[in-house]
């Protein structure tokens, strides 16, 4: 069993896409140069870290796509905390192994043989899984290639000076959102796992992207030799303001050309001053910019009015990241929830539907057992009719993605906001109490 949703090109609507055209150029070039050995050639592991919403997953996905085009991508795994198939290590190695069978000719038969030799391999540690399903098969293939040709072909962009037993094979692993793996012990195990391979000189390049969580930082400090690794801090090393400005400009042009009410949008909208305000309020967080655009482009309302409501919302006094790093993102979330509750006259229902959407995968068992769709769950738990639930979900469509059988937030930062009393204020939800109440309610229904 694997996790198809962990593929870099899985295409789920709630995941952020690759980088917007002509943005993040400097960081993408830096990573590409590292991958082909032009920068930090001895660094086998690179840790890309930054705050929630800084665009790490977009960057990782863009790099993965480029590596795939160049024939360099060996495997990738994109963690996501709200998806039970990719918020732990359970399907980590199986998914990577499947990727390898798709990217490396001849790998399938060797990996299939390993599975037949040990049918219970996936019940063992990830170290054993790595050795039998990845390191072993790839080493055998590399030795075979070396035996049939004295000059094995190097990947198109690989410098001639680079030596590796796996020369001629893809060599890039991309692990995104490591902090979204819920168990910190598993986060450390993954870092330790790839670090243990480094002395074997397999020539792999491993890109790991995450928030700078303490458990991950201390694991890199403890396990990964500085001489064999590199680190990039998005917040410090790469200024994203100009990229965000370009993103806003392009998206507003698109809205003016395609929106249902485009005939009522002024030609000069929005003015440069308002775009500058939005860039400042983004504070380097692409999640803020993406959420603004989704909110403004809502089909059944005026983009001009919705943008004005954002610009008029909250304090315009500059606050440094040290004072309140998510002030403007919190203000945007608060504004969207307030607008929904004012139109629908229920702070509690808006909060609970938002919270249930965030916790969807945590209560998946109950949902499949008692209800056919997420909307049926909302109607049952909150005692609301379909029309009311549809209205709330429509108002929350800029921060929550809904399909027939799945509902998830666009970004993990929404949960960080809603379950923090100091940030969410009247919209705060006690996560533990809500889960307990849901369990009791579901037991009463099934009994």
C-alpha positions as CSV (number, residue, x, y, z in Angstrom):
1,X,0.0,0.0,0.0
2,X,1.3,3.5,-0.9
3,X,0.2,7.1,-0.7
4,X,-0.6,8.5,-4.1
5,X,-1.5,11.8,-2.6
6,X,2.1,12.2,-1.4
7,X,3.4,12.4,-5.0
8,X,4.7,15.8,-6.0
9,X,2.2,15.8,-9.0
10,X,-0.8,14.3,-7.2
11,X,-2.8,17.4,-8.2
12,X,-5.0,17.7,-5.1
13,X,-6.9,21.0,-5.1
14,X,-6.1,21.7,-1.5
15,X,-2.3,21.5,-2.1
16,X,-0.5,24.6,-3.3
17,X,0.7,24.3,-6.9
18,X,4.2,25.0,-8.1
19,X,5.7,28.5,-8.0
20,X,3.9,31.2,-9.9
21,X,5.7,32.0,-13.2
22,X,8.8,34.3,-12.8
23,X,8.7,34.1,-9.0
24,X,11.2,32.5,-6.6
25,X,13.7,32.6,-9.4
26,X,16.8,33.1,-7.1
27,X,16.0,30.3,-4.7
28,X,15.0,27.9,-7.5
29,X,18.3,28.6,-9.3
30,X,20.2,28.1,-6.0
31,X,18.6,24.7,-5.5
32,X,19.1,23.6,-9.1
33,X,22.8,24.5,-8.9
34,X,23.2,22.5,-5.7
35,X,21.5,19.5,-7.3
36,X,23.9,19.4,-10.2
37,X,27.0,20.0,-8.0
38,X,27.7,23.6,-9.0
39,X,27.1,24.9,-5.4
40,X,28.1,23.0,-2.2
41,X,29.1,19.9,-4.2
42,X,29.9,18.0,-1.0
43,X,26.5,18.7,0.6
44,X,24.3,15.6,0.1
45,X,21.4,16.9,2.3
46,X,19.9,20.4,2.1
47,X,17.4,21.6,4.6
48,X,15.1,24.3,3.2
49,X,13.1,25.9,6.1
50,X,10.8,28.8,6.6
51,X,7.6,29.8,8.4
52,X,4.1,28.5,7.6
53,X,3.0,29.9,4.3
54,X,6.4,31.0,3.1
55,X,6.1,28.9,-0.1
56,X,8.2,25.9,0.8
57,X,5.9,23.3,-0.8
58,X,5.5,25.4,-4.0
59,X,9.3,25.5,-4.2
60,X,9.7,21.8,-3.5
61,X,7.1,20.9,-6.1
62,X,8.7,23.2,-8.7
63,X,12.1,21.6,-8.0
64,X,10.6,18.1,-8.3
65,X,9.0,18.9,-11.6
66,X,12.3,20.3,-12.9
67,X,14.2,17.2,-11.7
68,X,11.6,14.9,-13.4
69,X,12.1,16.8,-16.7
70,X,15.9,16.4,-16.4
71,X,15.7,12.7,-15.4
72,X,17.1,13.4,-12.0
73,X,14.2,12.7,-9.7
74,X,14.5,9.4,-7.9
75,X,11.5,9.8,-5.5
76,X,9.5,12.3,-3.5
77,X,7.1,12.4,-0.6
78,X,5.0,15.4,0.4
79,X,3.8,15.1,4.0
80,X,0.4,16.6,5.0
81,X,-0.8,16.6,8.6
82,X,-4.5,16.3,7.7
83,X,-4.1,13.3,5.4
84,X,-3.7,10.0,7.3
85,X,-1.9,8.4,4.4
86,X,0.9,10.9,4.6
87,X,1.2,12.2,8.1
88,X,3.4,9.4,9.4
89,X,6.1,7.0,8.2
90,X,3.8,4.1,7.7
91,X,3.6,4.6,3.9
92,X,6.8,6.6,3.5
93,X,9.2,3.9,2.3
94,X,6.6,2.0,0.3
95,X,5.7,5.2,-1.6
96,X,9.4,6.0,-2.2
97,X,10.0,2.5,-3.4
98,X,7.0,2.7,-5.8
99,X,8.5,6.0,-7.1
100,X,11.7,4.3,-7.8
101,X,10.0,1.5,-9.8
102,X,8.6,4.3,-12.0
103,X,11.8,6.3,-12.5
104,X,14.5,3.6,-12.6
105,X,14.4,1.0,-15.4
106,X,14.9,-2.5,-14.0
107,X,14.1,-1.5,-10.4
108,X,10.7,-3.1,-10.3
109,X,11.9,-6.7,-10.6
110,X,14.5,-6.3,-7.9
111,X,12.1,-4.6,-5.5
112,X,9.4,-7.2,-6.3
113,X,11.9,-9.9,-5.4
114,X,12.7,-8.2,-2.1
115,X,9.0,-8.1,-1.3
116,X,8.6,-11.7,-2.1
117,X,11.6,-12.7,0.0
118,X,10.2,-10.8,3.0
119,X,6.4,-10.3,2.8
120,X,6.4,-8.7,6.2
121,X,9.0,-6.1,5.4
122,X,6.6,-3.2,6.0
123,X,6.1,-4.3,9.6
124,X,9.8,-3.7,10.2
125,X,11.7,-0.5,10.9
126,X,12.2,2.1,8.2
127,X,15.9,1.5,8.3
128,X,15.4,-2.2,7.2
129,X,12.8,-1.1,4.7
130,X,15.2,1.5,3.3
131,X,18.1,-1.0,3.0
132,X,16.0,-3.8,1.3
133,X,13.8,-1.7,-0.9
134,X,15.9,1.4,-1.9
135,X,19.6,1.3,-1.0
136,X,20.1,-2.4,-1.9
137,X,18.2,-2.5,-5.2
138,X,19.7,0.8,-6.4
139,X,23.2,-0.3,-5.5
140,X,22.7,-3.6,-7.4
141,X,21.5,-1.7,-10.5
142,X,24.4,0.7,-10.4
143,X,26.9,-2.2,-10.2
144,X,25.1,-3.9,-13.1
145,X,25.3,-0.7,-15.2
146,X,29.0,-0.4,-14.4
147,X,29.6,-4.0,-15.5
148,X,28.0,-3.6,-18.9
149,X,29.7,-0.3,-19.8
150,X,33.0,1.2,-18.9
151,X,31.6,4.7,-19.4
152,X,28.1,4.8,-17.8
153,X,26.1,7.8,-19.0
154,X,25.9,10.7,-16.6
155,X,22.7,12.7,-16.2
156,X,22.5,15.6,-18.6
157,X,23.2,18.2,-15.9
158,X,25.6,16.3,-13.7
159,X,29.1,17.8,-13.6
160,X,31.8,15.4,-14.9
161,X,33.8,15.8,-11.7
162,X,31.0,14.2,-9.6
163,X,31.6,10.5,-8.7
164,X,28.9,8.2,-7.5
165,X,28.3,4.4,-7.5
166,X,24.8,5.3,-8.9
167,X,26.1,7.3,-11.8
168,X,23.7,7.2,-14.7
169,X,20.7,6.8,-12.4
170,X,18.3,9.4,-11.0
171,X,19.7,10.5,-7.6
172,X,17.4,13.2,-6.1
173,X,15.0,12.6,-3.2
174,X,12.6,15.4,-2.2
175,X,10.9,15.2,1.2
176,X,8.5,18.1,1.7
177,X,6.7,19.2,4.9
178,X,8.6,17.0,7.3
179,X,7.0,19.0,10.2
180,X,3.6,17.7,9.0
181,X,4.6,14.2,10.0
182,X,2.8,14.2,13.3
183,X,5.2,12.1,15.4
184,X,8.4,14.0,16.2
185,X,10.2,10.7,16.8
186,X,9.4,9.7,13.2
187,X,10.7,13.1,12.0
188,X,14.0,12.4,13.7
189,X,14.0,8.9,12.3
190,X,13.7,10.1,8.8
191,X,16.6,12.6,9.2
192,X,18.7,9.9,10.9
193,X,17.8,7.4,8.1
194,X,19.1,9.5,5.3
195,X,22.1,10.7,7.2
196,X,23.1,7.0,7.8
197,X,23.4,6.6,4.0
198,X,25.9,9.5,3.5
199,X,29.1,7.5,4.5
200,X,28.2,5.0,1.8
201,X,28.8,7.6,-0.9
202,X,25.8,6.7,-2.9
203,X,25.7,10.1,-4.6
204,X,22.1,10.9,-3.5
205,X,21.0,14.5,-3.1
206,X,18.2,14.8,-0.5
207,X,16.2,18.0,-0.3
208,X,14.2,18.2,3.0
209,X,11.7,21.2,3.4
210,X,9.9,22.0,6.6
211,X,9.1,24.6,9.2
212,X,12.1,25.3,11.6
213,X,10.5,23.2,14.4
214,X,12.7,22.5,17.4
215,X,12.7,18.7,17.0
216,X,13.8,19.0,13.3
217,X,16.5,21.6,14.0
218,X,18.0,19.7,16.9
219,X,18.0,16.5,14.8
220,X,19.9,18.2,12.0
221,X,22.3,19.6,14.6
222,X,22.8,16.2,16.2
223,X,22.8,13.8,13.2
224,X,23.8,15.6,10.0
225,X,27.4,16.6,9.6
226,X,27.9,20.2,8.6
227,X,30.5,19.2,6.0
228,X,27.9,17.0,4.2
229,X,24.9,19.3,4.4
230,X,23.6,22.8,3.6
231,X,20.8,24.9,5.0
232,X,18.7,27.7,3.5
233,X,16.4,29.9,5.5
234,X,13.7,31.3,3.3
235,X,12.9,34.1,5.7
236,X,16.4,35.4,6.0
237,X,18.3,34.6,2.8
238,X,15.6,35.3,0.1
239,X,13.4,38.3,0.0
240,X,10.0,37.3,-1.5
241,X,8.3,40.7,-1.5
242,X,8.9,41.3,-5.2
243,X,7.7,37.8,-6.0
244,X,4.5,38.4,-4.0
245,X,4.0,41.7,-5.8
246,X,4.3,40.0,-9.2
247,X,1.9,37.3,-8.0
248,X,-0.7,39.9,-7.0
249,X,-0.3,41.8,-10.2
250,X,-0.8,38.8,-12.4
251,X,-3.7,37.5,-10.5
252,X,-5.6,40.8,-10.4
253,X,-5.1,41.0,-14.2
254,X,-6.6,37.5,-14.4
255,X,-9.6,38.5,-12.2
256,X,-10.3,41.6,-14.4
257,X,-10.2,39.4,-17.5
258,X,-12.3,36.4,-16.3
259,X,-14.5,37.3,-13.3
260,X,-18.2,37.1,-13.6
261,X,-18.5,40.8,-12.8
262,X,-15.5,42.0,-14.8
263,X,-17.6,44.7,-16.5
264,X,-17.9,46.5,-13.2
265,X,-14.2,46.4,-12.3
266,X,-12.4,49.7,-12.9
267,X,-9.5,49.5,-15.4
268,X,-7.0,50.9,-12.9
269,X,-8.1,48.5,-10.1
270,X,-6.3,47.9,-7.8
271,X,-4.0,50.9,-7.5
272,X,-0.3,50.5,-6.8
273,X,-0.7,51.7,-3.3
274,X,-3.2,49.0,-2.5
275,X,-0.9,46.3,-3.9
276,X,1.9,47.7,-1.8
277,X,-0.3,47.4,1.2
278,X,-1.1,43.7,0.4
279,X,2.6,43.0,-0.1
280,X,3.4,44.5,3.3
281,X,0.6,42.6,5.0
282,X,1.9,39.3,3.4
283,X,5.1,39.6,5.4
284,X,6.8,37.2,3.0
285,X,4.0,34.6,3.4
286,X,2.6,33.3,0.1
287,X,-0.2,31.7,2.0
288,X,-1.5,35.2,2.8
289,X,-1.3,36.3,-0.9
290,X,-3.0,33.1,-2.1
291,X,-5.8,33.4,0.4
292,X,-6.4,37.0,-0.5
293,X,-6.7,36.1,-4.2
294,X,-9.1,33.2,-3.5
295,X,-11.2,35.5,-1.3
296,X,-11.3,38.4,-3.8
297,X,-12.1,36.2,-6.8
298,X,-15.2,34.6,-5.2
299,X,-17.7,34.3,-8.1
300,X,-20.8,35.6,-6.5
301,X,-19.6,38.9,-5.0
302,X,-17.8,42.0,-6.2
303,X,-14.0,41.7,-6.2
304,X,-13.6,45.4,-5.6
305,X,-15.8,45.3,-2.5
306,X,-14.1,42.1,-1.2
307,X,-10.6,43.6,-1.6
308,X,-11.7,46.9,0.0
309,X,-13.0,44.9,3.0
310,X,-9.6,43.3,3.4
311,X,-7.7,46.5,3.1
312,X,-10.0,48.2,5.7
313,X,-9.8,45.3,8.1
314,X,-7.5,45.4,11.1
315,X,-4.7,47.8,12.1
316,X,-2.4,49.2,9.5
317,X,0.3,49.9,12.0
318,X,3.5,48.1,11.1
319,X,4.4,45.2,13.4
320,X,7.7,43.5,13.3
321,X,7.8,39.6,12.9
322,X,9.3,39.4,16.4
323,X,6.3,41.1,17.9
324,X,3.6,39.1,16.1
325,X,4.8,37.1,13.1
326,X,1.3,36.1,12.0
327,X,-0.6,39.3,12.8
328,X,-1.8,40.0,9.2
329,X,-2.4,36.3,8.4
330,X,-4.5,36.1,11.6
331,X,-6.3,39.3,10.7
332,X,-7.2,37.8,7.3
333,X,-8.5,34.6,8.7
334,X,-10.5,36.5,11.3
335,X,-12.0,38.7,8.7
336,X,-13.1,35.8,6.5
337,X,-14.7,34.1,9.5
338,X,-16.3,37.3,10.7
339,X,-17.8,38.0,7.2
340,X,-19.2,34.4,7.1
341,X,-20.7,34.7,10.6
342,X,-22.2,38.1,10.0
343,X,-24.0,37.0,6.8
344,X,-25.1,33.7,8.5
345,X,-25.6,35.0,12.0
346,X,-23.7,32.3,13.8
347,X,-20.1,32.5,15.1
348,X,-20.4,29.1,16.6
349,X,-21.5,27.3,13.4
350,X,-18.8,29.0,11.4
351,X,-16.2,28.0,13.9
352,X,-17.3,24.5,14.2
353,X,-17.5,23.8,10.5
354,X,-14.1,25.3,10.1
355,X,-12.8,23.1,13.0
356,X,-14.4,20.0,11.7
357,X,-12.9,20.6,8.2
358,X,-9.4,20.8,9.8
359,X,-10.1,17.6,11.8
360,X,-11.6,15.7,8.9
361,X,-8.9,13.1,8.7
362,X,-8.9,12.6,12.5
363,X,-12.5,11.6,12.5
364,X,-12.5,9.8,9.2
365,X,-13.5,6.5,10.7
366,X,-16.7,8.0,12.2
367,X,-17.5,9.8,8.9
368,X,-17.3,6.6,6.8
369,X,-19.2,4.6,9.3
370,X,-22.1,7.0,9.9
371,X,-22.2,9.4,6.9
372,X,-21.6,9.3,3.2
373,X,-20.3,12.9,2.8
374,X,-18.7,15.6,4.9
375,X,-21.8,17.8,4.4
376,X,-24.0,15.1,5.8
377,X,-21.7,15.1,8.9
378,X,-22.0,18.8,9.3
379,X,-25.8,18.7,9.0
380,X,-26.1,15.9,11.6
381,X,-23.6,17.2,14.2
382,X,-24.7,20.8,14.0
383,X,-28.4,20.1,13.3
384,X,-28.4,22.3,10.3
385,X,-30.1,21.9,6.9
386,X,-28.2,21.4,3.6
387,X,-28.9,25.0,2.5
388,X,-27.4,26.5,5.6
389,X,-24.3,24.3,5.4
390,X,-23.8,25.0,1.7
391,X,-24.0,28.8,2.5
392,X,-21.3,28.5,5.2
393,X,-19.0,26.4,3.1
394,X,-19.4,28.9,0.2
395,X,-18.3,31.7,2.5
396,X,-15.3,29.7,3.6
397,X,-14.3,28.6,0.1
398,X,-11.1,30.8,0.2
399,X,-9.7,28.9,3.2
400,X,-11.3,25.4,2.9
401,X,-11.4,23.0,-0.1
402,X,-14.5,20.8,-0.5
403,X,-15.1,17.8,-2.8
404,X,-17.8,15.2,-2.6
405,X,-16.0,13.0,-0.1
406,X,-13.2,15.1,1.3
407,X,-12.8,18.5,3.0
408,X,-9.6,20.1,4.1
409,X,-8.1,23.5,4.8
410,X,-5.9,25.0,2.1
411,X,-3.1,25.4,4.6
412,X,-2.1,24.0,8.0
413,X,-1.8,27.5,9.4
414,X,-5.6,27.7,9.6
415,X,-5.5,25.0,12.4
416,X,-2.7,26.8,14.1
417,X,-4.9,29.9,14.2
418,X,-8.3,28.4,15.1
419,X,-7.0,26.2,18.0
420,X,-5.0,29.0,19.6
421,X,-7.2,31.0,22.0
422,X,-4.9,34.0,22.0
423,X,-5.1,34.2,18.2
424,X,-8.6,33.2,17.2
425,X,-10.5,35.1,19.9
426,X,-14.3,34.5,19.7
427,X,-13.7,31.9,17.0
428,X,-11.4,29.8,19.1
429,X,-12.3,26.1,19.3
430,X,-11.1,23.7,22.0
431,X,-9.7,20.9,19.9
432,X,-9.6,18.2,22.6
433,X,-13.2,19.0,23.8
434,X,-14.5,19.0,20.3
435,X,-13.0,15.6,19.5
436,X,-14.4,14.2,22.7
437,X,-17.9,15.6,21.9
438,X,-17.8,14.1,18.4
439,X,-16.8,10.7,19.7
440,X,-19.6,10.7,22.3
441,X,-22.1,11.9,19.7
442,X,-21.1,9.2,17.2
443,X,-21.3,6.5,19.9
444,X,-24.8,7.6,20.7
445,X,-25.8,7.4,17.1
446,X,-24.2,4.0,16.5
447,X,-25.6,2.6,19.8
